[in-house]
């Protein structure tokens, strides 16, 4: 049984203050899968790609007009990313201690950009995407894998509790489909071979030292690749799913792996939904997978549809609280709707 068959948040959170964010996440998700918050509103080094600057080993990132570039030596951007990551871990450790959770065995999740999205989003010195250079892609994946493994182990020691890993891969379908833009129209980015993408993901999974979930809000996920990988769970925006996705999910979860369905809105709707409404949205998906509801009890998790960086603080708290209530209701009564 995978531990991802419960409630969790995606990772990103509104605002710039780590401590109140950590307190909310621990308070709402401590007996589900709490997570280390990401606060992209802090700017450079705090967004998904910038956080990689705090994780990479023997590689570094710097800013360029279009985003981030791989550089040989760490500079101000890397130092800023490391400082903010440490602040986030300090805040989570403090909230964990205050809640009396040290050594309790409850699971915490960290997030990092996946190897394909990282290679698609970072530039080389020549201005091209790193994903266009096979050697750079391999080096980047190896550096990321080592850094994430060290980060996970360090947080597990600090909290004295199991820590699992989420790799964010919003660019995976575009990279495989040849839809990434080049520097100019005359320098298109070739589609990434699926076998190469699978090897990159498995490099990171094998190094993690814990169960790994892949998250993507993008449509057209490569379910065949994911089925062949060592990934324990996939987190998706339920609003992007089509019939082919449901077939892919069914094949993915059949061996005992999990899918986390993003069914809670990422920004506050005009009318806040009740837990029963959200549970019905989950069941509308799971009933089409061809398994009995009791079989799926431990294989379906609940989350917001994507990150909550654009939400109000009030809705962010409500959203993960709602996900938790829905997951509890489904676990207690798989026939609930």
Protein Blocks (a to p, Z undefined) as FASTA:
>chain_A
ZZklccddfkiagdjbfklmmmmmmmmmmmmccdddddfknoghiamklmmmmmpghiac
dddfklpaddfbdcfklmmmmmmmmmmmmmmmmmmmmnopgonlpacddddddfklmmmm
pccfkopafklpmklmmmmmmmmmmmmmmmmmmmmmmnopacddddddfklmmmmnopac
cfblklccddddfklmmmmmmmmmmmnopacddddfbehiafklmmmmmbfbdcddfklp
cfklmmmmmmmmmnopacdddfbdfbdcfbdcdfklmmmmmmmmmmmnopafklmmmmcc
cddfbdcklpcfklmmmmmmmmmmmmmmmmmmmmbZZ
